[in-house]
Amino acid sequence: MAKIFQTIAYGSYGEKAIRWLLSLLKKPMSTPINIAVVGAGNIGSAFAYQLATAGKCHVTVIARPGSDRLNQLRRDDAIVKDSGERAKVTVCDRIDPATAFDLVIVTVPVQQLDVLLPALRDSVATSMLFMCNQFEPKRLRDQIGAARCDFGMPFVQASLDADGRLHAVIGAGGQKTKLGRQRCVDLFNSAGLPAMIEPDMLLWLRCHAPMCVAFESVSVAGMRRGGGASWQEASTIALGMQTCFALIRAGGEPLYPAGKARLAASPRWVPAAMLWTISRIPSFRTLLAQGINECRALADIMAQFAKQSAQHIDAASITAMKPGAGDR
């Protein structure tokens, strides 16, 4: 109960946030929180499993129409872990705009968001939480509405095997999912998903996008070579990352948190050495190379912003970060 009053005391979250929390408190104890998870990939499945097994939520999982993942979920009628444990969920291939979800958690990658936006805008859901890497979160906030739009960044290691079984490592090394509002932090923590507040989630996401592209791209290069990226590849990606940081500053925003400002000001060999090294960590490159399409989409978005910038920003350096056409 102390956490509830603490959340209400945070006036900066706004009257709508307080109403959202109070609406949940008014629910009978036997009535679960109605949550939809849009995106049934690695992260979405891990979130859905944890929330469904916490005993406080009714979870609907929405997978892409006609996809293998949708077929797996319909077959199992649940999220199934590789250990055999099951979490009962409702399975759909689209979000019903008339369903009054208490919360919609969107975990699809940035390149799939625009297709979903009309349905999300039309939804009568009380609140939406976007959990993906992105360079322009303010655009989403403006389209969905600031009062019901939240943001976060998952720090969960999860994967699905060929049969759709989930393997998830949560909280390893003290990692916590970052969330922009305390109400979401409390929900995640109650479901066994360690989370923490990030006071400027929008700027954090914007400044993280260059590093996301760099990490994913160098991981793809490392997978292609079977042992790590070349120094030239790492240097090219480092240049693109620092150019993206310059783009953010050209738009009048600071780099956040401070570590990114230090990385931007470093001699190029410093971020190049960092990228060269991490591409040689097998678990790192295997996991992040899966984001190849997200990497390409984010690089294209930032390159387009560079072309439109009032200051001279070398868009070609940003485009050069993208994995090659032959990479998959």
C-alpha positions in Angstrom: 0.0 0.0 0.0 2.9 2.4 0.7 4.0 2.0 -3.0 0.5 3.0 -4.1 0.5 6.2 -2.1 4.1 6.9 -3.2 2.9 6.6 -6.9 0.0 8.9 -6.3 2.3 11.5 -4.7 4.3 11.8 -7.9 2.4 14.6 -9.4 4.7 14.8 -12.4 3.0 11.7 -13.8 -0.2 13.6 -14.3 -3.8 13.3 -13.3 -4.4 10.7 -16.0 -1.7 8.4 -14.5 -3.3 8.7 -11.1 -6.7 7.8 -12.5 -5.2 4.8 -14.3 -3.8 3.5 -11.0 -7.0 4.2 -9.1 -9.1 2.4 -11.7 -7.0 -0.7 -11.1 -7.5 -0.4 -7.3 -11.2 -0.2 -7.8 -11.2 -3.6 -9.5 -12.4 -6.5 -7.2 -9.5 -8.5 -5.9 -10.7 -11.4 -8.0 -10.7 -9.4 -11.2 -7.3 -9.5 -13.0 -5.7 -6.7 -14.8 -6.5 -7.0 -18.5 -3.2 -6.8 -20.5 -2.5 -7.3 -24.2 1.1 -8.0 -25.4 1.4 -7.0 -29.0 4.3 -9.0 -30.5 4.9 -12.7 -29.6 8.6 -12.9 -30.2 11.4 -13.4 -27.7 10.7 -10.4 -25.4 6.9 -10.3 -25.8 6.7 -14.0 -25.0 8.9 -13.5 -21.9 6.7 -10.6 -20.7 3.5 -12.5 -21.4 4.7 -15.5 -19.5 5.8 -13.6 -16.4 2.6 -11.5 -16.3 0.3 -14.4 -16.8 1.9 -16.5 -14.1 2.0 -13.7 -11.6 -1.7 -14.4 -10.9 -2.8 -10.8 -11.1 -3.2 -10.4 -14.9 -5.3 -11.8 -17.8 -2.9 -11.7 -20.7 -3.8 -11.6 -24.4 -1.0 -12.3 -26.8 -1.2 -10.8 -30.3 0.9 -12.4 -33.0 1.3 -11.6 -36.7 -1.6 -13.1 -38.8 -0.5 -16.2 -40.7 2.8 -16.5 -38.8 4.4 -19.7 -37.5 4.4 -18.1 -34.1 0.6 -17.6 -34.2 0.1 -21.2 -35.1 2.4 -22.3 -32.2 0.5 -20.2 -29.7 -2.9 -21.5 -30.9 -1.6 -25.1 -30.8 -0.4 -24.7 -27.2 -3.1 -22.2 -26.0 -0.2 -20.9 -23.8 3.3 -19.6 -23.6 5.4 -22.8 -23.0 8.9 -22.7 -21.5 11.6 -25.1 -22.6 11.3 -26.6 -19.1 7.7 -27.6 -19.9 6.0 -25.0 -17.7 3.0 -23.3 -19.2 1.3 -19.9 -18.9 -2.3 -19.8 -20.1 -2.9 -16.9 -22.4 -5.6 -15.7 -24.9 -4.2 -15.8 -28.5 -5.3 -13.3 -31.2 -4.0 -12.2 -34.6 -5.0 -8.5 -34.1 -5.9 -6.1 -31.4 -9.6 -5.6 -30.9 -10.1 -1.8 -30.7 -13.3 -2.2 -28.7 -11.6 -4.2 -25.9 -10.9 -2.0 -22.9 -7.5 -3.3 -22.0 -6.0 -1.8 -18.9 -2.6 -1.9 -20.6 -1.2 -2.7 -24.0 2.5 -3.6 -24.1 3.9 -3.2 -27.6 7.1 -5.2 -28.2 7.3 -5.3 -32.0 10.5 -3.8 -33.5 10.5 -0.3 -34.9 10.1 -1.3 -38.5 6.7 -2.9 -37.8 5.2 0.0 -35.7 3.7 2.1 -38.5 1.5 -0.8 -39.7 0.1 -1.1 -36.2 -0.4 2.6 -35.4 -4.0 2.9 -36.8 -5.2 0.0 -34.7 -3.4 1.3 -31.6 -4.8 4.8 -32.1 -8.4 3.4 -32.4 -8.0 1.2 -29.4 -10.0 2.1 -26.3 -7.2 0.7 -24.1 -6.4 2.9 -21.1 -2.6 2.8 -21.4 0.0 1.7 -23.9 3.6 0.9 -23.2 6.1 0.8 -26.1 9.1 -1.4 -25.5 11.4 -1.2 -28.5 14.4 0.6 -29.7 13.4 3.8 -31.5 14.8 7.2 -32.5 11.6 9.2 -32.5 9.5 8.3 -29.5 7.9 11.7 -29.4 6.2 10.9 -32.7 4.5 7.9 -31.1 3.6 9.9 -28.1 1.9 12.5 -30.3 0.0 10.0 -32.3 -1.2 7.9 -29.3 -1.6 10.7 -26.9 0.7 11.7 -24.1 -1.8 10.8 -21.3 -1.8 7.1 -22.2 1.6 6.6 -23.8 4.4 5.1 -21.8 7.9 4.0 -22.9 10.5 1.5 -21.7 13.5 -0.6 -22.7 13.5 -4.4 -21.8 16.6 -5.9 -20.3 15.7 -9.5 -20.5 17.5 -12.3 -22.3 15.0 -14.5 -24.1 14.8 -16.8 -27.1 12.3 -19.2 -28.8 13.3 -22.5 -30.1 12.1 -24.0 -33.4 9.0 -25.4 -31.6 8.1 -22.1 -30.0 9.4 -23.0 -26.5 10.6 -20.0 -24.5 14.0 -19.8 -22.8 14.4 -16.7 -20.6 17.0 -15.4 -18.3 15.6 -12.5 -16.2 17.6 -10.3 -13.9 21.0 -11.7 -14.8 23.8 -9.6 -13.4 21.3 -7.3 -11.7 19.9 -6.1 -15.0 16.6 -4.2 -14.7 14.1 -3.2 -17.4 14.0 0.6 -17.7 10.5 2.2 -17.6 9.4 5.8 -17.7 6.6 5.7 -15.1 6.5 4.3 -11.6 3.1 2.6 -12.2 4.8 0.3 -14.8 7.8 -0.3 -12.6 5.5 -1.5 -9.8 3.5 -3.8 -12.2 6.7 -5.4 -13.7 8.3 -5.9 -10.3 5.2 -7.6 -9.0 5.4 -10.0 -12.0 9.0 -11.0 -11.3 10.4 -8.7 -14.0 13.0 -6.5 -12.2 12.5 -2.9 -13.3 13.6 0.6 -12.5 12.5 4.1 -13.2 14.3 6.1 -15.9 13.5 9.8 -15.4 14.0 10.8 -19.0 12.9 7.7 -21.0 12.3 9.6 -24.3 15.8 11.1 -24.4 17.3 7.8 -23.2 15.7 6.0 -26.1 16.8 8.6 -28.7 20.4 8.5 -27.5 20.4 4.7 -27.2 19.4 4.2 -30.9 22.9 4.9 -32.3 24.4 2.3 -29.9 21.7 -0.2 -30.7 22.6 0.1 -34.4 26.3 -0.2 -33.6 26.0 -3.2 -31.4 23.6 -5.1 -33.8 25.6 -4.2 -36.9 29.0 -5.3 -35.4 27.3 -8.5 -34.2 26.1 -9.2 -37.7 29.6 -8.7 -39.0 31.0 -10.9 -36.3 28.5 -13.7 -37.2 29.4 -13.4 -40.9 33.1 -13.8 -40.1 32.5 -16.5 -37.5 34.7 -15.0 -34.9 34.4 -11.2 -34.8 34.2 -8.1 -36.9 37.3 -6.7 -38.6 39.0 -3.6 -37.4 37.8 -1.7 -40.5 34.2 -2.8 -39.9 34.4 -1.7 -36.3 35.9 1.6 -37.2 33.2 2.3 -39.9 30.5 1.5 -37.4 32.1 3.6 -34.7 32.2 6.6 -37.1 28.5 6.1 -37.9 27.6 6.0 -34.2 29.5 9.2 -33.4 27.9 10.9 -36.4 24.4 9.9 -34.9 25.4 11.4 -31.6 26.3 14.6 -33.5 22.9 14.5 -35.2 21.2 14.4 -31.8 23.2 17.4 -30.6 22.4 19.2 -33.9 18.8 18.9 -33.0 19.3 20.8 -29.8 19.3 17.8 -27.4 22.0 16.7 -25.0 23.5 13.2 -25.0 22.1 11.2 -22.2 23.3 9.7 -19.9 26.7 11.2 -19.5 28.5 8.1 -20.7 27.3 8.6 -24.2 28.7 12.1 -24.2 32.0 10.8 -23.2 31.8 8.1 -26.0 30.9 10.8 -28.5 33.9 12.9 -27.5 36.4 10.0 -27.5 39.0 9.4 -30.3 37.4 7.0 -32.8 39.6 4.1 -31.9 38.0 4.0 -28.4 34.4 3.1 -29.6 36.0 1.0 -32.4 38.0 -1.0 -29.9 34.8 -1.5 -27.8 32.8 -2.7 -30.8 35.7 -4.9 -32.1 35.9 -6.6 -28.7 32.3 -7.3 -28.0 31.9 -8.8 -31.5 34.2 -11.5 -30.3 31.9 -12.5 -27.4 29.9 -15.4 -28.9 26.8 -15.0 -26.7 26.7 -11.2 -27.4 26.9 -11.4 -31.2 24.5 -14.4 -31.5 21.8 -12.5 -29.5 22.2 -9.1 -31.1 22.7 -10.3 -34.7 19.0 -11.3 -34.5 18.2 -7.5 -34.7 19.5 -7.1 -38.2 16.2 -5.7 -39.6 15.8 -3.4 -36.7 19.4 -2.2 -37.2 18.7 -1.4 -40.9 15.5 0.4 -40.1 17.0 2.6 -37.4 20.0 3.5 -39.5 17.7 4.5 -42.3 15.6 6.7 -40.0 18.6 8.4 -38.6 20.2 8.9 -42.0 16.9 10.6 -43.2 17.0 12.9 -40.2 20.7 13.7 -41.0 19.7 14.7 -44.6 17.0 17.1 -43.2 19.3 18.6 -40.5 20.0 22.3 -40.7 23.6 21.5 -39.8 25.9 19.4 -42.0 25.6 15.8 -40.8 27.2 13.1 -43.0 24.2 10.8 -43.7 26.5 8.5 -45.7 28.5 7.7 -42.5 25.2 6.6 -40.8 24.1 4.5 -43.8 27.5 2.8 -43.8 26.7 1.3 -40.4 24.0 -0.9 -42.0 24.8 -4.6 -42.5 25.4 -5.6 -46.1 22.7 -6.7 -48.4 24.0 -10.3 -48.3 23.8 -10.5 -44.5 20.8 -12.2 -43.0 
